[in-house]
Amino acid sequence: MDGGTPRDVVMNLLLLLLLVLPFACLAVLSLVALLGVVAIGGTLRVIGMVTSVLGIAGRKVDDPWRDAVDDAHPLDCVEVPR
C-alpha cells in the first residue's frame, strides 16, 4: 500500500482542494465580518468621545422618576393579601 498510482494521488489532492477551498473562503468572510464589527465599535467609541468633549453627550432616555420616591423598589409597594 504505497498510496496508489499518480493518478489516484492527483484525484485525492483534487478532492482535498474541494474541501479546503470553501472552508478557506468561509474563514476569510468570517474575518471580514469580525473586522467590520470592530470598525463599527471603534467608530461609535470615537463618536462618543467627540460628543463628550464637545459637551453634547447625554442620555436620551433619562429616568424622570430617579430619586423621586426615595429609591423605593417597585416591589416594596406591592400589597400581598394575607
Chimera marker file (.cmm) of the C-alpha trace (Angstrom):
<marker_set name="trace">
<marker id="1" x="0.000" y="0.000" z="0.000" r="1" g="1" b="0" radius="0.5"/>
<marker id="2" x="2.140" y="2.820" z="-1.299" r="1" g="1" b="0" radius="0.5"/>
<marker id="3" x="-0.683" y="5.305" z="-1.917" r="1" g="1" b="0" radius="0.5"/>
<marker id="4" x="-1.693" y="4.168" z="-5.358" r="1" g="1" b="0" radius="0.5"/>
<marker id="5" x="-0.859" y="5.377" z="-8.815" r="1" g="1" b="0" radius="0.5"/>
<marker id="6" x="-0.006" y="9.014" z="-9.530" r="1" g="1" b="0" radius="0.5"/>
<marker id="7" x="-3.490" y="9.418" z="-10.976" r="1" g="1" b="0" radius="0.5"/>
<marker id="8" x="-5.005" y="8.389" z="-7.631" r="1" g="1" b="0" radius="0.5"/>
<marker id="9" x="-2.783" y="10.826" z="-5.772" r="1" g="1" b="0" radius="0.5"/>
<marker id="10" x="-3.879" y="13.658" z="-8.071" r="1" g="1" b="0" radius="0.5"/>
<marker id="11" x="-7.537" y="12.737" z="-7.579" r="1" g="1" b="0" radius="0.5"/>
<marker id="12" x="-7.069" y="12.710" z="-3.804" r="1" g="1" b="0" radius="0.5"/>
<marker id="13" x="-5.471" y="16.136" z="-3.936" r="1" g="1" b="0" radius="0.5"/>
<marker id="14" x="-8.312" y="17.483" z="-6.073" r="1" g="1" b="0" radius="0.5"/>
<marker id="15" x="-10.876" y="16.125" z="-3.629" r="1" g="1" b="0" radius="0.5"/>
<marker id="16" x="-8.955" y="17.702" z="-0.770" r="1" g="1" b="0" radius="0.5"/>
<marker id="17" x="-8.933" y="21.004" z="-2.657" r="1" g="1" b="0" radius="0.5"/>
<marker id="18" x="-12.725" y="20.795" z="-2.997" r="1" g="1" b="0" radius="0.5"/>
<marker id="19" x="-12.969" y="20.634" z="0.789" r="1" g="1" b="0" radius="0.5"/>
<marker id="20" x="-10.307" y="23.194" z="1.620" r="1" g="1" b="0" radius="0.5"/>
<marker id="21" x="-11.441" y="25.958" z="-0.726" r="1" g="1" b="0" radius="0.5"/>
<marker id="22" x="-14.941" y="26.527" z="0.762" r="1" g="1" b="0" radius="0.5"/>
<marker id="23" x="-13.602" y="26.488" z="4.309" r="1" g="1" b="0" radius="0.5"/>
<marker id="24" x="-10.864" y="28.956" z="3.397" r="1" g="1" b="0" radius="0.5"/>
<marker id="25" x="-13.465" y="31.287" z="1.875" r="1" g="1" b="0" radius="0.5"/>
<marker id="26" x="-15.614" y="30.925" z="4.985" r="1" g="1" b="0" radius="0.5"/>
<marker id="27" x="-12.637" y="31.816" z="7.179" r="1" g="1" b="0" radius="0.5"/>
<marker id="28" x="-11.890" y="34.914" z="5.092" r="1" g="1" b="0" radius="0.5"/>
<marker id="29" x="-15.524" y="36.036" z="5.197" r="1" g="1" b="0" radius="0.5"/>
<marker id="30" x="-15.645" y="35.496" z="8.961" r="1" g="1" b="0" radius="0.5"/>
<marker id="31" x="-12.519" y="37.602" z="9.360" r="1" g="1" b="0" radius="0.5"/>
<marker id="32" x="-14.023" y="40.378" z="7.214" r="1" g="1" b="0" radius="0.5"/>
<marker id="33" x="-17.223" y="40.300" z="9.291" r="1" g="1" b="0" radius="0.5"/>
<marker id="34" x="-15.224" y="40.475" z="12.530" r="1" g="1" b="0" radius="0.5"/>
<marker id="35" x="-13.193" y="43.412" z="11.238" r="1" g="1" b="0" radius="0.5"/>
<marker id="36" x="-16.429" y="45.144" z="10.227" r="1" g="1" b="0" radius="0.5"/>
<marker id="37" x="-17.883" y="44.761" z="13.713" r="1" g="1" b="0" radius="0.5"/>
<marker id="38" x="-14.663" y="46.022" z="15.289" r="1" g="1" b="0" radius="0.5"/>
<marker id="39" x="-14.642" y="49.021" z="12.931" r="1" g="1" b="0" radius="0.5"/>
<marker id="40" x="-18.247" y="49.888" z="13.786" r="1" g="1" b="0" radius="0.5"/>
<marker id="41" x="-17.491" y="49.586" z="17.509" r="1" g="1" b="0" radius="0.5"/>
<marker id="42" x="-14.427" y="51.811" z="17.172" r="1" g="1" b="0" radius="0.5"/>
<marker id="43" x="-16.396" y="54.371" z="15.218" r="1" g="1" b="0" radius="0.5"/>
<marker id="44" x="-19.113" y="54.502" z="17.869" r="1" g="1" b="0" radius="0.5"/>
<marker id="45" x="-16.487" y="54.897" z="20.592" r="1" g="1" b="0" radius="0.5"/>
<marker id="46" x="-14.825" y="57.796" z="18.739" r="1" g="1" b="0" radius="0.5"/>
<marker id="47" x="-18.202" y="59.459" z="18.182" r="1" g="1" b="0" radius="0.5"/>
<marker id="48" x="-18.944" y="59.077" z="21.890" r="1" g="1" b="0" radius="0.5"/>
<marker id="49" x="-15.611" y="60.636" z="22.855" r="1" g="1" b="0" radius="0.5"/>
<marker id="50" x="-16.108" y="63.547" z="20.453" r="1" g="1" b="0" radius="0.5"/>
<marker id="51" x="-19.615" y="64.265" z="21.730" r="1" g="1" b="0" radius="0.5"/>
<marker id="52" x="-18.335" y="64.024" z="25.294" r="1" g="1" b="0" radius="0.5"/>
<marker id="53" x="-15.541" y="66.512" z="24.633" r="1" g="1" b="0" radius="0.5"/>
<marker id="54" x="-17.920" y="68.903" z="22.894" r="1" g="1" b="0" radius="0.5"/>
<marker id="55" x="-20.347" y="68.675" z="25.798" r="1" g="1" b="0" radius="0.5"/>
<marker id="56" x="-23.270" y="67.435" z="23.757" r="1" g="1" b="0" radius="0.5"/>
<marker id="57" x="-23.288" y="63.926" z="25.173" r="1" g="1" b="0" radius="0.5"/>
<marker id="58" x="-26.162" y="62.848" z="27.335" r="1" g="1" b="0" radius="0.5"/>
<marker id="59" x="-28.598" y="60.109" z="27.988" r="1" g="1" b="0" radius="0.5"/>
<marker id="60" x="-31.529" y="60.278" z="25.625" r="1" g="1" b="0" radius="0.5"/>
<marker id="61" x="-33.830" y="58.335" z="27.928" r="1" g="1" b="0" radius="0.5"/>
<marker id="62" x="-33.053" y="59.700" z="31.366" r="1" g="1" b="0" radius="0.5"/>
<marker id="63" x="-35.387" y="58.372" z="34.015" r="1" g="1" b="0" radius="0.5"/>
<marker id="64" x="-37.586" y="61.274" z="35.252" r="1" g="1" b="0" radius="0.5"/>
<marker id="65" x="-38.531" y="59.309" z="38.375" r="1" g="1" b="0" radius="0.5"/>
<marker id="66" x="-34.939" y="58.815" z="39.546" r="1" g="1" b="0" radius="0.5"/>
<marker id="67" x="-34.624" y="59.771" z="43.248" r="1" g="1" b="0" radius="0.5"/>
<marker id="68" x="-38.233" y="60.983" z="43.235" r="1" g="1" b="0" radius="0.5"/>
<marker id="69" x="-39.535" y="58.273" z="45.578" r="1" g="1" b="0" radius="0.5"/>
<marker id="70" x="-36.531" y="57.864" z="47.884" r="1" g="1" b="0" radius="0.5"/>
<marker id="71" x="-35.185" y="54.899" z="45.890" r="1" g="1" b="0" radius="0.5"/>
<marker id="72" x="-38.142" y="52.675" z="46.730" r="1" g="1" b="0" radius="0.5"/>
<marker id="73" x="-38.120" y="49.363" z="44.951" r="1" g="1" b="0" radius="0.5"/>
<marker id="74" x="-41.280" y="48.748" z="42.864" r="1" g="1" b="0" radius="0.5"/>
<marker id="75" x="-41.968" y="45.540" z="44.776" r="1" g="1" b="0" radius="0.5"/>
<marker id="76" x="-41.907" y="47.429" z="48.085" r="1" g="1" b="0" radius="0.5"/>
<marker id="77" x="-45.248" y="48.988" z="47.130" r="1" g="1" b="0" radius="0.5"/>
<marker id="78" x="-46.986" y="45.688" z="46.339" r="1" g="1" b="0" radius="0.5"/>
<marker id="79" x="-49.530" y="44.686" z="48.953" r="1" g="1" b="0" radius="0.5"/>
<marker id="80" x="-49.825" y="40.968" z="49.455" r="1" g="1" b="0" radius="0.5"/>
<marker id="81" x="-53.146" y="39.646" z="50.795" r="1" g="1" b="0" radius="0.5"/>
<marker id="82" x="-52.643" y="37.542" z="53.895" r="1" g="1" b="0" radius="0.5"/>
<link id1="1" id2="2" r="1" g="1" b="0" radius="0.2"/>
<link id1="2" id2="3" r="1" g="1" b="0" radius="0.2"/>
<link id1="3" id2="4" r="1" g="1" b="0" radius="0.2"/>
<link id1="4" id2="5" r="1" g="1" b="0" radius="0.2"/>
<link id1="5" id2="6" r="1" g="1" b="0" radius="0.2"/>
<link id1="6" id2="7" r="1" g="1" b="0" radius="0.2"/>
<link id1="7" id2="8" r="1" g="1" b="0" radius="0.2"/>
<link id1="8" id2="9" r="1" g="1" b="0" radius="0.2"/>
<link id1="9" id2="10" r="1" g="1" b="0" radius="0.2"/>
<link id1="10" id2="11" r="1" g="1" b="0" radius="0.2"/>
<link id1="11" id2="12" r="1" g="1" b="0" radius="0.2"/>
<link id1="12" id2="13" r="1" g="1" b="0" radius="0.2"/>
<link id1="13" id2="14" r="1" g="1" b="0" radius="0.2"/>
<link id1="14" id2="15" r="1" g="1" b="0" radius="0.2"/>
<link id1="15" id2="16" r="1" g="1" b="0" radius="0.2"/>
<link id1="16" id2="17" r="1" g="1" b="0" radius="0.2"/>
<link id1="17" id2="18" r="1" g="1" b="0" radius="0.2"/>
<link id1="18" id2="19" r="1" g="1" b="0" radius="0.2"/>
<link id1="19" id2="20" r="1" g="1" b="0" radius="0.2"/>
<link id1="20" id2="21" r="1" g="1" b="0" radius="0.2"/>
<link id1="21" id2="22" r="1" g="1" b="0" radius="0.2"/>
<link id1="22" id2="23" r="1" g="1" b="0" radius="0.2"/>
<link id1="23" id2="24" r="1" g="1" b="0" radius="0.2"/>
<link id1="24" id2="25" r="1" g="1" b="0" radius="0.2"/>
<link id1="25" id2="26" r="1" g="1" b="0" radius="0.2"/>
<link id1="26" id2="27" r="1" g="1" b="0" radius="0.2"/>
<link id1="27" id2="28" r="1" g="1" b="0" radius="0.2"/>
<link id1="28" id2="29" r="1" g="1" b="0" radius="0.2"/>
<link id1="29" id2="30" r="1" g="1" b="0" radius="0.2"/>
<link id1="30" id2="31" r="1" g="1" b="0" radius="0.2"/>
<link id1="31" id2="32" r="1" g="1" b="0" radius="0.2"/>
<link id1="32" id2="33" r="1" g="1" b="0" radius="0.2"/>
<link id1="33" id2="34" r="1" g="1" b="0" radius="0.2"/>
<link id1="34" id2="35" r="1" g="1" b="0" radius="0.2"/>
<link id1="35" id2="36" r="1" g="1" b="0" radius="0.2"/>
<link id1="36" id2="37" r="1" g="1" b="0" radius="0.2"/>
<link id1="37" id2="38" r="1" g="1" b="0" radius="0.2"/>
<link id1="38" id2="39" r="1" g="1" b="0" radius="0.2"/>
<link id1="39" id2="40" r="1" g="1" b="0" radius="0.2"/>
<link id1="40" id2="41" r="1" g="1" b="0" radius="0.2"/>
<link id1="41" id2="42" r="1" g="1" b="0" radius="0.2"/>
<link id1="42" id2="43" r="1" g="1" b="0" radius="0.2"/>
<link id1="43" id2="44" r="1" g="1" b="0" radius="0.2"/>
<link id1="44" id2="45" r="1" g="1" b="0" radius="0.2"/>
<link id1="45" id2="46" r="1" g="1" b="0" radius="0.2"/>
<link id1="46" id2="47" r="1" g="1" b="0" radius="0.2"/>
<link id1="47" id2="48" r="1" g="1" b="0" radius="0.2"/>
<link id1="48" id2="49" r="1" g="1" b="0" radius="0.2"/>
<link id1="49" id2="50" r="1" g="1" b="0" radius="0.2"/>
<link id1="50" id2="51" r="1" g="1" b="0" radius="0.2"/>
<link id1="51" id2="52" r="1" g="1" b="0" radius="0.2"/>
<link id1="52" id2="53" r="1" g="1" b="0" radius="0.2"/>
<link id1="53" id2="54" r="1" g="1" b="0" radius="0.2"/>
<link id1="54" id2="55" r="1" g="1" b="0" radius="0.2"/>
<link id1="55" id2="56" r="1" g="1" b="0" radius="0.2"/>
<link id1="56" id2="57" r="1" g="1" b="0" radius="0.2"/>
<link id1="57" id2="58" r="1" g="1" b="0" radius="0.2"/>
<link id1="58" id2="59" r="1" g="1" b="0" radius="0.2"/>
<link id1="59" id2="60" r="1" g="1" b="0" radius="0.2"/>
<link id1="60" id2="61" r="1" g="1" b="0" radius="0.2"/>
<link id1="61" id2="62" r="1" g="1" b="0" radius="0.2"/>
<link id1="62" id2="63" r="1" g="1" b="0" radius="0.2"/>
<link id1="63" id2="64" r="1" g="1" b="0" radius="0.2"/>
<link id1="64" id2="65" r="1" g="1" b="0" radius="0.2"/>
<link id1="65" id2="66" r="1" g="1" b="0" radius="0.2"/>
<link id1="66" id2="67" r="1" g="1" b="0" radius="0.2"/>
<link id1="67" id2="68" r="1" g="1" b="0" radius="0.2"/>
<link id1="68" id2="69" r="1" g="1" b="0" radius="0.2"/>
<link id1="69" id2="70" r="1" g="1" b="0" radius="0.2"/>
<link id1="70" id2="71" r="1" g="1" b="0" radius="0.2"/>
<link id1="71" id2="72" r="1" g="1" b="0" radius="0.2"/>
<link id1="72" id2="73" r="1" g="1" b="0" radius="0.2"/>
<link id1="73" id2="74" r="1" g="1" b="0" radius="0.2"/>
<link id1="74" id2="75" r="1" g="1" b="0" radius="0.2"/>
<link id1="75" id2="76" r="1" g="1" b="0" radius="0.2"/>
<link id1="76" id2="77" r="1" g="1" b="0" radius="0.2"/>
<link id1="77" id2="78" r="1" g="1" b="0" radius="0.2"/>
<link id1="78" id2="79" r="1" g="1" b="0" radius="0.2"/>
<link id1="79" id2="80" r="1" g="1" b="0" radius="0.2"/>
<link id1="80" id2="81" r="1" g="1" b="0" radius="0.2"/>
<link id1="81" id2="82" r="1" g="1" b="0" radius="0.2"/>
</marker_set>
